[in-house]
Amino acid sequence: MGMRGGMGNMQNMMKQMQKMQKKMTEAQEKLGEERIEGTAGGGMVTVIVTGHKEIVDVAIKPEVVDPDDIEMLQDLVLAATNDALKKAEELTNKTMGQFTKGMNLPF
């Protein structure tokens, strides 16, 4: 048995890790193409983010724009943004979680 078996195992693990790495990279890239929608005020404000948590679109319905109540609009934009980011976070965890589940590696 000696050392040789051990080395083969090591190489095997490295191969597995590289495969895993490649899959993770692909998953990350896919996340970047995802579009996640957050809304507030019953759809009055919509914010769209990517799976990488970049904001790509903000839509505001004209009827929610009140010059006398800019604060409400700001709150809605904030709420919609946080909604979208929370969903993006959940998607990321779900997507990347499958990789970290099987391994006790600190990520």
N, C-alpha and C positions, 0 to 999 in steps of 0.2 A: 504493500500500500504506500508507504513512505510519503515523500513530499509531493510526488507528481499529481496524485489525486487532488490535493489541496489547491495546486496551481490551476488545474482545469476548472475547478469550482469558482475560483476567483475570476478567471476570464469570463466564465459564464455569467457571473453576477455583473461584471462590467458591461457585457453585451446587453443584459436585461436593463441595466441602468440607462444605457445609451438609447435603447428602444423607447424607454419610458420618457427620457428627456425629449426625444423627437416628438412623441405624442403630446407631451405637455406644451411644447412650443407650438404645435399645430393648434391645440386647443386654445392657447392664448391668442393666436392670430384670429381664429374663428370668433372669439369673444369680441375682438376689435371690430368685426363686421356686423355684430349683433346691433339691433336698434331697440332700445327699451324706452317705453313711454311712461312718463309720470304725469299725473294730472292733479288739478286742484280746482275748487269752486265748481264741482260738478262738470268738469271739462271746459271751464271757461279759460283756463290756462293749461297748456300742454308743453311739457319739456321732453325732448328726446335726447337720450345719451347712448353712447356706444357701450359695449361690454368693458371697455377700458376706462369708462367713466369720463369720457369727453362729451361735453354738451354739443350737440350738432344742430339742434333746432329748438326754437322757442316760439310757440304760437299763442297769441292772445286775442280772444274774441273782442270785437270793438265795444260790445255793450257792457263789458266789465271795466272799460276805461273811463274813470270818473276823475276829472281834473281836481275836484275838491277832495278826493279820497285816494291820493296816490299811495298812501300807506297800505290800504287794503290790497291794491294791485301788487305792491312789493311783497306782501305776505303770501299772496297766491303764487307768485313766481317762486318764492323761496320754498313754499310747500310742495309745489309741483317738481321742483328741482330735487328736493330731498326724497320725494317719492320715487323719482326715476333712479336716483343714486342708490337708494335702498334696494330696489329691484335688481339693479346692476350688480350690487354686492352679493345678493342672494344667488343670482345666476353664476357669478364667478365662483362662489363657494361650492355650488352644486357641480359646476363643470370641473373645477380643479380638485375638489374634494375626493373625487374618485381616484386620483393619483396618490393623495397623501394617506388615504385610508389603509392601503395594504402595507405601507412602509412606515417605520417609526423614525422617519427623517425629519429633522427640524427644518421647516420651510420659512 
